[in-house]
């Protein structure tokens, strides 16, 4: 299979931000720790609840227009259910900036969908360590569908570019901005930072 030019450009442009997010946000460690789990799940809610209204409608419309099989799905509702299972209230969403193009919206969705791939890995590691998974259903909401969804998103990236509805530069800008939004919303809060 030939690698997608849009995917290659996204990976190259966001590699550093992805690594910084993994290192500085300490997501896996915070989810493993019962004292920081609820706050970390709340951060994920803020991220998805802010990202989805800004990006999903544009991406859904694009997918229909180009005949792609990708349908963005909300994770915010599932994360709210996880928070309820942890006995926590649903926080307000983070305020996402206005997206200037469908290409940028695709970049943001790339960040969100990619977090599901990472979520599956985190969930497996926590299980292997014998840690409980209460409040963590959002890490793997699609189970075996995850890979199929990822491939459908990559196909949509390519269709968006070949149809002229988005450019690689717009998609990359959205991915860079999406990671910056993730960094702002998923970074440990002051009380978590010492944990």
MODELLER restraints for C-alpha pairs under 7 A, 6 or more apart:
rsr = mdl.restraints
at = mdl.atoms
rsr.add(forms.Gaussian(group=physical.xy_distance, feature=features.Distance(at['CA:4:A'], at['CA:158:A']), mean=6.68, stdev=0.5))
rsr.add(forms.Gaussian(group=physical.xy_distance, feature=features.Distance(at['CA:6:A'], at['CA:157:A']), mean=6.40, stdev=0.5))
rsr.add(forms.Gaussian(group=physical.xy_distance, feature=features.Distance(at['CA:6:A'], at['CA:158:A']), mean=6.52, stdev=0.5))
rsr.add(forms.Gaussian(group=physical.xy_distance, feature=features.Distance(at['CA:6:A'], at['CA:168:A']), mean=5.42, stdev=0.5))
rsr.add(forms.Gaussian(group=physical.xy_distance, feature=features.Distance(at['CA:7:A'], at['CA:154:A']), mean=6.86, stdev=0.5))
rsr.add(forms.Gaussian(group=physical.xy_distance, feature=features.Distance(at['CA:9:A'], at['CA:172:A']), mean=6.70, stdev=0.5))
rsr.add(forms.Gaussian(group=physical.xy_distance, feature=features.Distance(at['CA:10:A'], at['CA:172:A']), mean=5.13, stdev=0.5))
rsr.add(forms.Gaussian(group=physical.xy_distance, feature=features.Distance(at['CA:10:A'], at['CA:175:A']), mean=6.54, stdev=0.5))
rsr.add(forms.Gaussian(group=physical.xy_distance, feature=features.Distance(at['CA:13:A'], at['CA:172:A']), mean=6.75, stdev=0.5))
rsr.add(forms.Gaussian(group=physical.xy_distance, feature=features.Distance(at['CA:13:A'], at['CA:176:A']), mean=6.94, stdev=0.5))
rsr.add(forms.Gaussian(group=physical.xy_distance, feature=features.Distance(at['CA:14:A'], at['CA:175:A']), mean=6.77, stdev=0.5))
rsr.add(forms.Gaussian(group=physical.xy_distance, feature=features.Distance(at['CA:14:A'], at['CA:176:A']), mean=5.77, stdev=0.5))
rsr.add(forms.Gaussian(group=physical.xy_distance, feature=features.Distance(at['CA:17:A'], at['CA:179:A']), mean=6.31, stdev=0.5))
rsr.add(forms.Gaussian(group=physical.xy_distance, feature=features.Distance(at['CA:18:A'], at['CA:179:A']), mean=6.95, stdev=0.5))
rsr.add(forms.Gaussian(group=physical.xy_distance, feature=features.Distance(at['CA:21:A'], at['CA:183:A']), mean=5.84, stdev=0.5))
rsr.add(forms.Gaussian(group=physical.xy_distance, feature=features.Distance(at['CA:24:A'], at['CA:187:A']), mean=6.95, stdev=0.5))
rsr.add(forms.Gaussian(group=physical.xy_distance, feature=features.Distance(at['CA:25:A'], at['CA:186:A']), mean=6.17, stdev=0.5))
rsr.add(forms.Gaussian(group=physical.xy_distance, feature=features.Distance(at['CA:25:A'], at['CA:187:A']), mean=4.59, stdev=0.5))
rsr.add(forms.Gaussian(group=physical.xy_distance, feature=features.Distance(at['CA:25:A'], at['CA:188:A']), mean=5.88, stdev=0.5))
rsr.add(forms.Gaussian(group=physical.xy_distance, feature=features.Distance(at['CA:28:A'], at['CA:122:A']), mean=6.18, stdev=0.5))
rsr.add(forms.Gaussian(group=physical.xy_distance, feature=features.Distance(at['CA:30:A'], at['CA:36:A']), mean=5.29, stdev=0.5))
rsr.add(forms.Gaussian(group=physical.xy_distance, feature=features.Distance(at['CA:30:A'], at['CA:37:A']), mean=5.68, stdev=0.5))
rsr.add(forms.Gaussian(group=physical.xy_distance, feature=features.Distance(at['CA:30:A'], at['CA:40:A']), mean=6.44, stdev=0.5))
rsr.add(forms.Gaussian(group=physical.xy_distance, feature=features.Distance(at['CA:31:A'], at['CA:37:A']), mean=4.43, stdev=0.5))
rsr.add(forms.Gaussian(group=physical.xy_distance, feature=features.Distance(at['CA:31:A'], at['CA:40:A']), mean=6.42, stdev=0.5))
rsr.add(forms.Gaussian(group=physical.xy_distance, feature=features.Distance(at['CA:32:A'], at['CA:126:A']), mean=6.72, stdev=0.5))
rsr.add(forms.Gaussian(group=physical.xy_distance, feature=features.Distance(at['CA:32:A'], at['CA:131:A']), mean=6.94, stdev=0.5))
rsr.add(forms.Gaussian(group=physical.xy_distance, feature=features.Distance(at['CA:36:A'], at['CA:192:A']), mean=6.39, stdev=0.5))
rsr.add(forms.Gaussian(group=physical.xy_distance, feature=features.Distance(at['CA:38:A'], at['CA:83:A']), mean=6.74, stdev=0.5))
rsr.add(forms.Gaussian(group=physical.xy_distance, feature=features.Distance(at['CA:38:A'], at['CA:86:A']), mean=6.61, stdev=0.5))
rsr.add(forms.Gaussian(group=physical.xy_distance, feature=features.Distance(at['CA:41:A'], at['CA:83:A']), mean=6.79, stdev=0.5))
rsr.add(forms.Gaussian(group=physical.xy_distance, feature=features.Distance(at['CA:42:A'], at['CA:83:A']), mean=6.91, stdev=0.5))
rsr.add(forms.Gaussian(group=physical.xy_distance, feature=features.Distance(at['CA:42:A'], at['CA:91:A']), mean=6.51, stdev=0.5))
rsr.add(forms.Gaussian(group=physical.xy_distance, feature=features.Distance(at['CA:43:A'], at['CA:185:A']), mean=5.89, stdev=0.5))
rsr.add(forms.Gaussian(group=physical.xy_distance, feature=features.Distance(at['CA:43:A'], at['CA:186:A']), mean=5.33, stdev=0.5))
rsr.add(forms.Gaussian(group=physical.xy_distance, feature=features.Distance(at['CA:44:A'], at['CA:186:A']), mean=6.47, stdev=0.5))
rsr.add(forms.Gaussian(group=physical.xy_distance, feature=features.Distance(at['CA:45:A'], at['CA:76:A']), mean=5.54, stdev=0.5))
rsr.add(forms.Gaussian(group=physical.xy_distance, feature=features.Distance(at['CA:45:A'], at['CA:79:A']), mean=5.72, stdev=0.5))
rsr.add(forms.Gaussian(group=physical.xy_distance, feature=features.Distance(at['CA:45:A'], at['CA:80:A']), mean=6.74, stdev=0.5))
rsr.add(forms.Gaussian(group=physical.xy_distance, feature=features.Distance(at['CA:45:A'], at['CA:93:A']), mean=6.88, stdev=0.5))
rsr.add(forms.Gaussian(group=physical.xy_distance, feature=features.Distance(at['CA:46:A'], at['CA:91:A']), mean=6.83, stdev=0.5))
rsr.add(forms.Gaussian(group=physical.xy_distance, feature=features.Distance(at['CA:46:A'], at['CA:92:A']), mean=6.41, stdev=0.5))
rsr.add(forms.Gaussian(group=physical.xy_distance, feature=features.Distance(at['CA:46:A'], at['CA:93:A']), mean=4.11, stdev=0.5))
rsr.add(forms.Gaussian(group=physical.xy_distance, feature=features.Distance(at['CA:46:A'], at['CA:94:A']), mean=4.88, stdev=0.5))
rsr.add(forms.Gaussian(group=physical.xy_distance, feature=features.Distance(at['CA:46:A'], at['CA:185:A']), mean=6.72, stdev=0.5))
rsr.add(forms.Gaussian(group=physical.xy_distance, feature=features.Distance(at['CA:47:A'], at['CA:93:A']), mean=6.79, stdev=0.5))
rsr.add(forms.Gaussian(group=physical.xy_distance, feature=features.Distance(at['CA:47:A'], at['CA:94:A']), mean=6.02, stdev=0.5))
rsr.add(forms.Gaussian(group=physical.xy_distance, feature=features.Distance(at['CA:47:A'], at['CA:182:A']), mean=6.37, stdev=0.5))
rsr.add(forms.Gaussian(group=physical.xy_distance, feature=features.Distance(at['CA:47:A'], at['CA:185:A']), mean=5.73, stdev=0.5))
rsr.add(forms.Gaussian(group=physical.xy_distance, feature=features.Distance(at['CA:48:A'], at['CA:75:A']), mean=6.52, stdev=0.5))
rsr.add(forms.Gaussian(group=physical.xy_distance, feature=features.Distance(at['CA:48:A'], at['CA:76:A']), mean=5.44, stdev=0.5))
rsr.add(forms.Gaussian(group=physical.xy_distance, feature=features.Distance(at['CA:49:A'], at['CA:76:A']), mean=5.28, stdev=0.5))
rsr.add(forms.Gaussian(group=physical.xy_distance, feature=features.Distance(at['CA:49:A'], at['CA:93:A']), mean=5.06, stdev=0.5))
rsr.add(forms.Gaussian(group=physical.xy_distance, feature=features.Distance(at['CA:49:A'], at['CA:94:A']), mean=6.97, stdev=0.5))
rsr.add(forms.Gaussian(group=physical.xy_distance, feature=features.Distance(at['CA:50:A'], at['CA:93:A']), mean=5.11, stdev=0.5))
rsr.add(forms.Gaussian(group=physical.xy_distance, feature=features.Distance(at['CA:50:A'], at['CA:94:A']), mean=4.88, stdev=0.5))
rsr.add(forms.Gaussian(group=physical.xy_distance, feature=features.Distance(at['CA:50:A'], at['CA:95:A']), mean=5.46, stdev=0.5))
rsr.add(forms.Gaussian(group=physical.xy_distance, feature=features.Distance(at['CA:50:A'], at['CA:96:A']), mean=5.25, stdev=0.5))
rsr.add(forms.Gaussian(group=physical.xy_distance, feature=features.Distance(at['CA:51:A'], at['CA:96:A']), mean=6.01, stdev=0.5))
rsr.add(forms.Gaussian(group=physical.xy_distance, feature=features.Distance(at['CA:52:A'], at['CA:74:A']), mean=6.62, stdev=0.5))
rsr.add(forms.Gaussian(group=physical.xy_distance, feature=features.Distance(at['CA:54:A'], at['CA:96:A']), mean=6.75, stdev=0.5))
rsr.add(forms.Gaussian(group=physical.xy_distance, feature=features.Distance(at['CA:54:A'], at['CA:98:A']), mean=6.68, stdev=0.5))
rsr.add(forms.Gaussian(group=physical.xy_distance, feature=features.Distance(at['CA:54:A'], at['CA:99:A']), mean=6.72, stdev=0.5))
rsr.add(forms.Gaussian(group=physical.xy_distance, feature=features.Distance(at['CA:55:A'], at['CA:105:A']), mean=4.58, stdev=0.5))
rsr.add(forms.Gaussian(group=physical.xy_distance, feature=features.Distance(at['CA:55:A'], at['CA:108:A']), mean=6.73, stdev=0.5))
rsr.add(forms.Gaussian(group=physical.xy_distance, feature=features.Distance(at['CA:55:A'], at['CA:109:A']), mean=6.74, stdev=0.5))
rsr.add(forms.Gaussian(group=physical.xy_distance, feature=features.Distance(at['CA:56:A'], at['CA:72:A']), mean=5.80, stdev=0.5))
rsr.add(forms.Gaussian(group=physical.xy_distance, feature=features.Distance(at['CA:58:A'], at['CA:102:A']), mean=5.75, stdev=0.5))
rsr.add(forms.Gaussian(group=physical.xy_distance, feature=features.Distance(at['CA:58:A'], at['CA:105:A']), mean=6.67, stdev=0.5))
rsr.add(forms.Gaussian(group=physical.xy_distance, feature=features.Distance(at['CA:59:A'], at['CA:102:A']), mean=6.51, stdev=0.5))
rsr.add(forms.Gaussian(group=physical.xy_distance, feature=features.Distance(at['CA:59:A'], at['CA:105:A']), mean=6.43, stdev=0.5))
rsr.add(forms.Gaussian(group=physical.xy_distance, feature=features.Distance(at['CA:59:A'], at['CA:106:A']), mean=6.20, stdev=0.5))
rsr.add(forms.Gaussian(group=physical.xy_distance, feature=features.Distance(at['CA:60:A'], at['CA:71:A']), mean=5.72, stdev=0.5))
rsr.add(forms.Gaussian(group=physical.xy_distance, feature=features.Distance(at['CA:60:A'], at['CA:72:A']), mean=6.24, stdev=0.5))
rsr.add(forms.Gaussian(group=physical.xy_distance, feature=features.Distance(at['CA:63:A'], at['CA:69:A']), mean=6.78, stdev=0.5))
rsr.add(forms.Gaussian(group=physical.xy_distance, feature=features.Distance(at['CA:63:A'], at['CA:70:A']), mean=6.11, stdev=0.5))
rsr.add(forms.Gaussian(group=physical.xy_distance, feature=features.Distance(at['CA:63:A'], at['CA:156:A']), mean=6.66, stdev=0.5))
rsr.add(forms.Gaussian(group=physical.xy_distance, feature=features.Distance(at['CA:66:A'], at['CA:159:A']), mean=6.77, stdev=0.5))
rsr.add(forms.Gaussian(group=physical.xy_distance, feature=features.Distance(at['CA:68:A'], at['CA:156:A']), mean=5.86, stdev=0.5))
rsr.add(forms.Gaussian(group=physical.xy_distance, feature=features.Distance(at['CA:69:A'], at['CA:152:A']), mean=5.97, stdev=0.5))
rsr.add(forms.Gaussian(group=physical.xy_distance, feature=features.Distance(at['CA:70:A'], at['CA:149:A']), mean=6.78, stdev=0.5))
rsr.add(forms.Gaussian(group=physical.xy_distance, feature=features.Distance(at['CA:70:A'], at['CA:152:A']), mean=5.25, stdev=0.5))
rsr.add(forms.Gaussian(group=physical.xy_distance, feature=features.Distance(at['CA:70:A'], at['CA:153:A']), mean=5.80, stdev=0.5))
rsr.add(forms.Gaussian(group=physical.xy_distance, feature=features.Distance(at['CA:70:A'], at['CA:156:A']), mean=6.88, stdev=0.5))
rsr.add(forms.Gaussian(group=physical.xy_distance, feature=features.Distance(at['CA:75:A'], at['CA:138:A']), mean=6.88, stdev=0.5))
rsr.add(forms.Gaussian(group=physical.xy_distance, feature=features.Distance(at['CA:78:A'], at['CA:138:A']), mean=5.99, stdev=0.5))
rsr.add(forms.Gaussian(group=physical.xy_distance, feature=features.Distance(at['CA:79:A'], at['CA:138:A']), mean=5.59, stdev=0.5))
rsr.add(forms.Gaussian(group=physical.xy_distance, feature=features.Distance(at['CA:80:A'], at['CA:90:A']), mean=5.80, stdev=0.5))
rsr.add(forms.Gaussian(group=physical.xy_distance, feature=features.Distance(at['CA:82:A'], at['CA:135:A']), mean=4.16, stdev=0.5))
rsr.add(forms.Gaussian(group=physical.xy_distance, feature=features.Distance(at['CA:82:A'], at['CA:136:A']), mean=6.30, stdev=0.5))
rsr.add(forms.Gaussian(group=physical.xy_distance, feature=features.Distance(at['CA:82:A'], at['CA:137:A']), mean=6.62, stdev=0.5))
rsr.add(forms.Gaussian(group=physical.xy_distance, feature=features.Distance(at['CA:83:A'], at['CA:89:A']), mean=6.50, stdev=0.5))
rsr.add(forms.Gaussian(group=physical.xy_distance, feature=features.Distance(at['CA:83:A'], at['CA:90:A']), mean=6.61, stdev=0.5))
rsr.add(forms.Gaussian(group=physical.xy_distance, feature=features.Distance(at['CA:83:A'], at['CA:135:A']), mean=6.13, stdev=0.5))
rsr.add(forms.Gaussian(group=physical.xy_distance, feature=features.Distance(at['CA:85:A'], at['CA:135:A']), mean=5.77, stdev=0.5))
rsr.add(forms.Gaussian(group=physical.xy_distance, feature=features.Distance(at['CA:86:A'], at['CA:134:A']), mean=6.98, stdev=0.5))
rsr.add(forms.Gaussian(group=physical.xy_distance, feature=features.Distance(at['CA:86:A'], at['CA:135:A']), mean=5.70, stdev=0.5))
rsr.add(forms.Gaussian(group=physical.xy_distance, feature=features.Distance(at['CA:94:A'], at['CA:185:A']), mean=6.99, stdev=0.5))
rsr.add(forms.Gaussian(group=physical.xy_distance, feature=features.Distance(at['CA:99:A'], at['CA:105:A']), mean=6.36, stdev=0.5))
rsr.add(forms.Gaussian(group=physical.xy_distance, feature=features.Distance(at['CA:102:A'], at['CA:166:A']), mean=6.42, stdev=0.5))
rsr.add(forms.Gaussian(group=physical.xy_distance, feature=features.Distance(at['CA:103:A'], at['CA:166:A']), mean=4.71, stdev=0.5))
rsr.add(forms.Gaussian(group=physical.xy_distance, feature=features.Distance(at['CA:103:A'], at['CA:167:A']), mean=6.34, stdev=0.5))
rsr.add(forms.Gaussian(group=physical.xy_distance, feature=features.Distance(at['CA:103:A'], at['CA:170:A']), mean=4.81, stdev=0.5))
rsr.add(forms.Gaussian(group=physical.xy_distance, feature=features.Distance(at['CA:103:A'], at['CA:171:A']), mean=4.42, stdev=0.5))
rsr.add(forms.Gaussian(group=physical.xy_distance, feature=features.Distance(at['CA:103:A'], at['CA:174:A']), mean=6.84, stdev=0.5))
rsr.add(forms.Gaussian(group=physical.xy_distance, feature=features.Distance(at['CA:104:A'], at['CA:170:A']), mean=5.21, stdev=0.5))
rsr.add(forms.Gaussian(group=physical.xy_distance, feature=features.Distance(at['CA:104:A'], at['CA:171:A']), mean=4.88, stdev=0.5))
rsr.add(forms.Gaussian(group=physical.xy_distance, feature=features.Distance(at['CA:104:A'], at['CA:173:A']), mean=6.10, stdev=0.5))
rsr.add(forms.Gaussian(group=physical.xy_distance, feature=features.Distance(at['CA:104:A'], at['CA:174:A']), mean=3.75, stdev=0.5))
rsr.add(forms.Gaussian(group=physical.xy_distance, feature=features.Distance(at['CA:105:A'], at['CA:174:A']), mean=6.13, stdev=0.5))
rsr.add(forms.Gaussian(group=physical.xy_distance, feature=features.Distance(at['CA:106:A'], at['CA:171:A']), mean=5.89, stdev=0.5))
rsr.add(forms.Gaussian(group=physical.xy_distance, feature=features.Distance(at['CA:106:A'], at['CA:174:A']), mean=6.78, stdev=0.5))
rsr.add(forms.Gaussian(group=physical.xy_distance, feature=features.Distance(at['CA:107:A'], at['CA:171:A']), mean=4.63, stdev=0.5))
rsr.add(forms.Gaussian(group=physical.xy_distance, feature=features.Distance(at['CA:107:A'], at['CA:172:A']), mean=6.03, stdev=0.5))
rsr.add(forms.Gaussian(group=physical.xy_distance, feature=features.Distance(at['CA:107:A'], at['CA:173:A']), mean=6.94, stdev=0.5))
rsr.add(forms.Gaussian(group=physical.xy_distance, feature=features.Distance(at['CA:107:A'], at['CA:174:A']), mean=4.06, stdev=0.5))
rsr.add(forms.Gaussian(group=physical.xy_distance, feature=features.Distance(at['CA:107:A'], at['CA:175:A']), mean=3.96, stdev=0.5))
rsr.add(forms.Gaussian(group=physical.xy_distance, feature=features.Distance(at['CA:107:A'], at['CA:178:A']), mean=6.81, stdev=0.5))
rsr.add(forms.Gaussian(group=physical.xy_distance, feature=features.Distance(at['CA:108:A'], at['CA:174:A']), mean=5.27, stdev=0.5))
rsr.add(forms.Gaussian(group=physical.xy_distance, feature=features.Distance(at['CA:108:A'], at['CA:175:A']), mean=5.27, stdev=0.5))
rsr.add(forms.Gaussian(group=physical.xy_distance, feature=features.Distance(at['CA:108:A'], at['CA:178:A']), mean=4.70, stdev=0.5))
rsr.add(forms.Gaussian(group=physical.xy_distance, feature=features.Distance(at['CA:110:A'], at['CA:175:A']), mean=6.65, stdev=0.5))
rsr.add(forms.Gaussian(group=physical.xy_distance, feature=features.Distance(at['CA:111:A'], at['CA:175:A']), mean=6.20, stdev=0.5))
rsr.add(forms.Gaussian(group=physical.xy_distance, feature=features.Distance(at['CA:111:A'], at['CA:178:A']), mean=6.07, stdev=0.5))
rsr.add(forms.Gaussian(group=physical.xy_distance, feature=features.Distance(at['CA:111:A'], at['CA:179:A']), mean=6.53, stdev=0.5))
rsr.add(forms.Gaussian(group=physical.xy_distance, feature=features.Distance(at['CA:113:A'], at['CA:150:A']), mean=6.99, stdev=0.5))
rsr.add(forms.Gaussian(group=physical.xy_distance, feature=features.Distance(at['CA:116:A'], at['CA:139:A']), mean=6.13, stdev=0.5))
rsr.add(forms.Gaussian(group=physical.xy_distance, feature=features.Distance(at['CA:116:A'], at['CA:140:A']), mean=6.28, stdev=0.5))
rsr.add(forms.Gaussian(group=physical.xy_distance, feature=features.Distance(at['CA:119:A'], at['CA:139:A']), mean=4.31, stdev=0.5))
rsr.add(forms.Gaussian(group=physical.xy_distance, feature=features.Distance(at['CA:119:A'], at['CA:140:A']), mean=6.04, stdev=0.5))
rsr.add(forms.Gaussian(group=physical.xy_distance, feature=features.Distance(at['CA:120:A'], at['CA:139:A']), mean=5.89, stdev=0.5))
rsr.add(forms.Gaussian(group=physical.xy_distance, feature=features.Distance(at['CA:120:A'], at['CA:140:A']), mean=5.27, stdev=0.5))
rsr.add(forms.Gaussian(group=physical.xy_distance, feature=features.Distance(at['CA:123:A'], at['CA:139:A']), mean=6.54, stdev=0.5))
rsr.add(forms.Gaussian(group=physical.xy_distance, feature=features.Distance(at['CA:160:A'], at['CA:166:A']), mean=5.24, stdev=0.5))
rsr.add(forms.Gaussian(group=physical.xy_distance, feature=features.Distance(at['CA:161:A'], at['CA:167:A']), mean=5.30, stdev=0.5))
rsr.add(forms.Gaussian(group=physical.xy_distance, feature=features.Distance(at['CA:161:A'], at['CA:168:A']), mean=6.61, stdev=0.5))
